[in-house]
């Protein structure tokens, strides 16, 4: 079983239905519905068993639509930043970062009741999927899974090579 760490979620904790895209690290596209104040939904296209797969739509429809095209396998997610809206209880803004560029911001980044969040995964391939909560109208929570860089077996080998002086 592959070890993964759950980071987040960020947003309004008591709303929406939970969803989980654990283990979906080969992201090729992210589809975003948003407007000037809210990220309404995301949907993820990823490669699974050599085939392109689409996640469910997590949230609702907004006035604007954008596609984030990730040139997998040479390009991969390295960070996500955004803002959550404490007054309305939803994700207000998202920006996706890869090892090559930045996409966004999508949504609102200024105003009262906004709380920033930042998930930096570094330059290694450790992204391992999204999780969050939503309903048919809004995206309320978003977080990620990350994989540790070294398996435990490698760590044990490195520890056994240390000498005490």
Secondary structure, DSSP 8 states (H G I E B T S, - for coil): ----EEEEEEE-TTSSEEEE-TT---EEEEEEEE-SS-EEEEEEEEEETTEEEE---EE---SEEEEEE--TTT--EEEEEEEEETTTTEEEEEEEEESS-EEEEEE---STTEEEEEEE--SSS-EEEEEEEE-SS-EEEEEEEE--SS-HHHHHHHHHT----
